[in-house]
Amino acid sequence: MLDPKIIKKDFPILQRLINGHPLVYLDNAATSQKPKQVIKALVDYYEQHNANVHRGIHTLSEEASGLYENARKNVSAFLGVDRPKELVFTSGSTQSLNMVAFGWGLRNLRQQDIILVSDAEHHSNLVPWQVVADKTGAKLELFPASQAVDGNIVPLIKEKLSDRVKIISLSQASNVTGAIADVKDVVKEAKKVGALVCVDGAQSAPHLKVDVKSLGCDFFAVSGHKMLGPTGIGALWVREGLMEQMDPVQYGGGMIKEVYDQKATLADTPERFEAGTPNIAGAVGFSAAIDYLRAVGSDNIRQHEINLNEHALSELSTIEGLSVIGPKDPAKRTGLVSFVVKGLHAHDLAAILDSEGIAVRSGHHCAMPLHTKLKISASTRASYYLYNTQDDIKLLAEGIKKAIRLLG
């Protein structure tokens, strides 16, 4: 079983006082905090092994290269990937999704082709496809996931499917509603018309047990910083054989075999997609975060968050004027709850909570189309993780009640 009070001791920042109060960190969907094991791995890399990778035969370069490639193996295994060469290190989910859109999309999409995404996507899984549609003449169509508060999007997708649909790009879990999509069923429907499926796993990989081979998708993007890892590191998994159908989106050192005056030949995959000096320290820290998550156990994290969902939905239901967005079933959402309070702006509420040492997110959470469809300008989001407790949820509820008394 997971004991968040013990786990919390591994996170130095969680010992801080904010505005005179113990920090209650409930903004994990934006970024998670880092355990001392990850911080130590970063310090150790810079103090003992710092060098560029794949380019030197001296000891430090060989050590750094080994750490970097071992990190690739570790992240791959965590995602259920048995061939590490299918994994590209990126700066995060945003770069990963851009890599799919511009690396695969620009090369393969044509006029009359359809790109299918939902109206509940994070901007990083919508805006790149808008640009690609404009450049290729393909048509971008949105299916109304905003209507599926329980995450049951398959019927909505089936209504849009045809042999013109070439790719479906969707989040496995919403960063606003927390709703979990049944990616397996989406893939089954997509295969019937020959469409590829790209999954934004930024909000699912930290919280659910992910096996990309079992899901059956073609691309899967993750961000390390939402999984206890450093910022500026992430990964894109690409199904075997598909990398050869993609173009690099950056060119330069490290991604070529030979260069002549007028032409160059590309390196093998995945190196051809990792131009320049990669975030070596980030990869090392990401690997340490994977070790930490593996030690705690994905199933334990999931059950802990379901319990917190249950507690949060119960506590918030007692607050007059507060409406929760998303599934009512604690088991159908990841570890977050977004809500609106009648007569109280989300930013004002977040400011009052901050004065109590409680960190939440307010705004449209980079999902403006979803908020527009829901007819709300902004919402407040409390997102929790393996180190959060039921006491944190209780303090959140008390903080909301205080804000209502002061501003309502």
C-alpha positions in Angstrom: 0.0 0.0 0.0 1.0 3.6 -0.7 1.7 5.8 2.3 1.7 9.4 1.1 3.0 10.8 4.4 6.2 8.6 4.1 6.5 9.4 0.4 6.2 13.2 1.1 9.5 13.0 3.1 11.3 12.3 -0.2 10.3 15.7 -1.6 12.3 18.6 -0.2 10.0 21.3 -1.6 7.0 19.9 0.2 8.6 20.8 3.5 8.3 24.5 2.6 6.1 27.1 4.1 4.1 29.3 1.7 2.6 32.5 3.1 3.2 31.0 6.6 1.4 27.8 5.9 2.7 24.3 5.1 2.7 23.9 1.3 -0.3 21.9 -0.1 0.7 21.3 -3.7 -2.3 20.6 -5.9 -1.0 21.6 -9.3 0.4 18.3 -10.4 -1.3 18.3 -13.8 0.9 21.3 -14.6 4.1 19.8 -13.2 4.9 17.3 -10.4 7.4 17.9 -7.7 10.8 16.1 -7.7 12.0 13.5 -5.1 15.5 13.7 -3.7 16.4 10.6 -5.7 15.9 12.5 -8.9 17.7 15.6 -7.7 20.6 13.4 -6.6 20.8 11.7 -10.0 21.0 15.2 -11.7 23.7 16.4 -9.3 25.7 13.1 -9.7 25.5 13.4 -13.5 26.9 16.9 -13.5 29.5 16.3 -10.8 30.8 12.9 -12.1 29.8 12.2 -15.7 29.1 15.4 -17.6 30.1 15.2 -21.3 28.5 15.1 -24.7 27.1 11.8 -26.0 27.8 9.6 -29.0 30.7 11.8 -30.1 33.7 11.0 -28.0 35.9 8.0 -27.1 37.1 9.4 -23.8 35.8 8.0 -20.5 33.3 10.8 -19.6 31.7 10.7 -23.1 31.3 6.9 -22.9 29.8 7.2 -19.4 27.4 9.9 -20.4 26.4 7.9 -23.5 25.8 4.8 -21.5 23.6 6.7 -19.0 21.7 8.3 -21.8 21.0 5.1 -23.6 20.2 3.3 -20.4 17.6 6.0 -19.7 16.1 5.3 -23.1 15.8 1.6 -22.2 14.3 2.4 -18.8 11.6 4.8 -20.1 10.8 2.4 -23.0 10.3 -0.5 -20.6 8.0 1.6 -18.3 5.8 2.3 -21.4 5.7 -1.4 -22.4 8.2 -1.0 -25.3 10.6 -3.8 -25.9 12.6 -2.0 -28.6 14.2 1.1 -27.2 15.0 2.3 -30.7 11.3 3.1 -31.1 11.7 5.8 -28.5 12.8 9.4 -29.3 13.8 11.7 -26.5 12.2 15.1 -26.8 11.7 18.2 -24.6 8.2 17.0 -23.6 4.8 16.1 -24.9 4.5 19.4 -26.9 7.6 18.7 -28.9 6.6 15.1 -29.3 3.2 16.0 -30.7 4.7 18.6 -33.0 7.1 15.9 -34.2 4.2 13.8 -35.2 2.3 16.7 -36.8 5.2 18.1 -38.8 7.4 15.1 -39.2 4.7 12.7 -40.2 1.8 15.0 -41.1 3.5 17.3 -43.6 5.0 14.3 -45.4 1.9 12.1 -45.6 -1.2 14.2 -45.6 -2.9 15.5 -48.8 -5.9 17.5 -49.8 -9.2 15.9 -48.8 -7.5 13.9 -46.1 -9.0 14.3 -42.6 -7.3 14.9 -39.3 -9.5 14.0 -36.4 -9.0 15.5 -32.9 -11.4 16.3 -30.1 -12.6 19.6 -28.8 -11.2 18.8 -25.4 -7.6 18.6 -26.4 -4.7 20.5 -24.9 -3.6 23.2 -27.3 -0.4 21.3 -28.0 -2.5 18.5 -29.6 -4.7 21.0 -31.5 -2.7 24.0 -32.8 0.0 21.9 -34.6 -2.7 20.1 -36.5 -4.3 23.4 -37.4 -1.0 24.5 -39.0 -0.5 21.2 -40.8 -4.1 21.3 -42.2 -3.4 24.8 -43.5 -0.1 23.8 -45.1 -1.3 20.5 -46.6 -4.9 21.2 -47.6 -6.1 18.4 -45.3 -9.2 19.0 -43.3 -9.2 19.3 -39.5 -12.3 18.0 -37.9 -13.2 18.0 -34.2 -15.4 15.4 -32.5 -17.3 16.7 -29.5 -15.6 15.1 -26.5 -17.0 17.9 -24.5 -20.3 16.0 -24.7 -18.8 12.9 -23.2 -18.3 13.8 -19.5 -17.7 10.2 -18.7 -14.9 9.8 -21.3 -17.0 7.5 -23.6 -15.8 9.1 -26.9 -15.9 6.0 -29.1 -19.5 6.6 -30.4 -18.6 10.2 -31.1 -15.5 9.1 -33.1 -17.5 6.5 -35.0 -19.8 9.2 -36.4 -16.8 11.0 -37.9 -14.9 8.0 -39.3 -14.4 7.4 -43.0 -11.6 6.3 -45.3 -10.6 9.9 -45.6 -9.6 10.0 -41.9 -5.8 9.4 -41.9 -5.0 10.1 -38.3 -6.8 10.5 -35.0 -4.9 12.4 -32.3 -6.3 12.5 -28.8 -5.4 12.6 -25.1 -5.7 9.4 -23.1 -6.8 11.5 -20.1 -8.1 15.1 -20.1 -6.2 17.7 -18.2 -9.5 19.5 -17.4 -12.1 16.8 -16.8 -9.8 14.0 -15.8 -11.9 11.7 -18.0 -10.0 8.6 -19.3 -10.5 7.6 -22.9 -10.7 4.0 -24.0 -7.8 4.2 -26.4 -8.0 0.5 -27.2 -11.5 0.8 -28.6 -10.6 4.0 -30.5 -7.7 2.1 -32.1 -10.0 -0.8 -33.1 -12.4 1.7 -34.9 -9.5 3.6 -36.5 -8.0 0.4 -38.0 -11.3 -0.3 -39.7 -10.6 2.7 -42.0 -6.8 2.5 -42.0 -6.3 5.5 -39.8 -3.3 6.0 -37.4 -3.8 6.9 -33.8 -1.6 9.4 -31.9 -2.0 9.5 -28.1 -1.1 12.4 -25.9 -0.1 10.6 -22.7 1.0 13.6 -20.7 -1.9 13.2 -18.2 -2.2 9.4 -18.3 1.4 8.1 -18.0 2.0 9.6 -14.6 -1.2 8.0 -13.2 -2.1 4.9 -15.1 -0.3 1.7 -16.0 0.6 2.3 -19.7 1.4 -0.4 -22.2 1.6 1.1 -25.6 1.7 -2.2 -27.4 -1.4 -3.3 -25.7 -3.2 0.0 -26.5 -2.4 -0.6 -30.2 -1.7 3.0 -31.0 0.9 4.3 -33.4 2.4 7.3 -31.5 2.5 8.0 -27.7 3.8 11.2 -26.2 4.9 11.8 -22.6 6.4 14.6 -20.5 9.0 13.7 -17.8 8.2 16.7 -15.6 4.7 15.4 -14.9 6.1 12.1 -13.8 8.5 13.3 -11.0 11.2 14.0 -13.6 13.0 17.2 -14.6 11.5 19.8 -16.9 12.7 19.9 -20.5 12.6 16.1 -21.1 10.0 13.9 -22.6 9.6 11.1 -25.1 7.8 10.0 -28.2 7.2 6.4 -28.9 6.7 5.6 -32.6 5.4 2.2 -33.7 8.0 0.0 -35.5 8.4 1.0 -39.2 6.7 4.4 -38.9 9.8 6.4 -38.2 10.9 5.7 -41.8 7.7 7.5 -42.9 8.6 10.6 -40.9 11.0 13.5 -41.6 13.1 15.1 -38.9 11.9 18.5 -37.8 15.4 19.7 -36.8 18.7 19.3 -38.6 22.3 19.5 -37.6 24.9 17.6 -35.6 24.2 14.2 -34.2 21.4 13.3 -36.7 23.5 12.7 -39.8 25.9 10.0 -41.1 27.8 11.9 -43.8 27.7 15.5 -44.9 28.9 16.9 -48.3 28.7 20.3 -49.8 25.3 19.9 -51.3 23.7 17.0 -49.5 23.8 14.9 -46.3 22.7 11.4 -45.3 20.7 10.9 -42.2 21.7 8.8 -39.2 19.7 5.7 -38.2 16.6 6.0 -36.0 16.0 7.3 -33.4 19.2 9.4 -33.6 18.0 11.2 -36.7 15.2 12.8 -34.7 17.6 14.0 -31.9 19.6 16.8 -33.5 22.1 18.7 -31.5 23.2 18.0 -27.9 20.3 16.3 -26.2 19.1 16.9 -22.7 21.4 14.3 -21.2 20.9 15.3 -17.6 17.2 15.4 -18.1 17.2 11.9 -19.5 19.2 10.7 -16.5 16.7 12.4 -14.1 13.8 11.0 -16.1 15.2 7.5 -15.7 15.6 8.1 -11.9 11.9 9.2 -11.8 10.9 6.1 -13.6 12.8 4.0 -11.0 10.9 5.8 -8.2 7.5 5.3 -9.8 8.2 1.7 -10.5 9.2 1.2 -6.8 5.9 2.7 -5.6 3.9 0.8 -8.3 1.4 2.1 -10.9 -1.4 0.1 -9.4 -0.8 1.6 -6.0 -0.7 5.1 -7.4 -3.9 4.5 -9.3 -5.8 3.2 -6.2 -4.5 6.1 -4.1 -5.8 8.6 -6.6 -9.2 6.9 -6.9 -9.4 7.2 -3.1 -8.5 10.9 -3.2 -11.1 11.4 -6.0 -13.7 9.9 -3.8 -12.8 12.1 -1.0 -12.5 15.3 -3.1 -15.9 14.7 -4.9 -17.5 14.1 -1.5 -16.0 17.2 0.1 -16.7 19.5 -2.8 -20.3 18.3 -3.1 -21.1 20.0 0.2 -20.1 23.4 -1.0 -23.0 25.5 -2.2 -22.6 27.0 -5.7 -19.7 24.7 -6.6 -20.0 22.6 -9.8 -17.5 19.9 -10.7 -16.5 19.3 -14.3 -16.2 15.8 -15.6 -17.0 12.2 -14.4 -18.9 11.7 -11.2 -17.4 8.2 -10.8 -14.0 8.5 -9.0 -12.7 5.5 -11.0 -13.3 7.2 -14.4 -11.0 10.1 -13.8 -7.3 10.6 -13.1 -6.2 12.4 -10.0 -7.7 15.8 -10.6 -10.9 17.8 -10.2 -11.8 21.0 -12.0 -14.7 23.1 -10.8 -16.4 26.5 -11.0 -17.9 28.4 -8.1 -20.9 30.6 -8.9 -20.1 34.3 -8.5 -16.4 33.7 -7.9 -13.7 34.0 -10.6 -11.2 31.2 -10.8 -8.2 33.5 -10.5 -9.7 35.2 -7.4 -10.3 31.8 -5.8 -6.8 30.6 -6.6 -5.3 33.8 -5.0 -7.2 33.1 -1.8 -6.1 29.5 -1.8 -2.5 30.6 -2.3 -2.7 32.8 0.8 -3.5 29.6 2.7 -0.5 27.8 1.1 -2.6 25.8 -1.3 -1.3 25.7 -4.9 -4.0 25.1 -7.6 -4.3 26.1 -11.3 -6.9 28.6 -12.6 -7.8 29.5 -16.1 -8.6 27.5 -19.2 -5.7 25.1 -18.6 -4.5 25.3 -22.3 -7.9 23.9 -23.3 -9.8 27.0 -24.4 -12.1 25.3 -26.9 -13.4 22.9 -24.2 -14.1 25.8 -21.9 -15.9 27.6 -24.7 -18.1 24.5 -25.4 -18.8 24.2 -21.7 -19.8 27.9 -21.6 -17.3 28.8 -18.8 -14.5 31.3 -19.1 -12.2 29.7 -16.6 -12.1 26.9 -14.0 -10.1 26.0 -10.9 -8.2 22.7 -11.0 -6.9 20.8 -8.1 -4.7 17.9 -9.2 -3.1 15.5 -6.8 -0.4 12.8 -6.9 1.2 10.0 -4.9 2.4 12.4 -2.1 -1.0 14.1 -1.5 -3.3 13.2 1.4 -6.9 13.4 2.4 -5.9 16.2 4.7 -4.8 18.2 1.6 -8.3 17.7 0.2 -9.8 18.9 3.5 -7.7 22.0 3.5 -8.7 22.7 -0.1 -12.4 22.5 0.8 -11.8 24.8 3.8 -9.9 27.3 1.6 -12.7 27.4 -1.0 -15.3 28.0 1.8 -13.1 30.9 3.1 -12.9 32.4 -0.4 -16.7 32.2 -0.7 -17.1 34.0 2.6 -14.6 36.7 1.6 -15.6 37.2 -2.0 -18.9 35.5 -2.6 
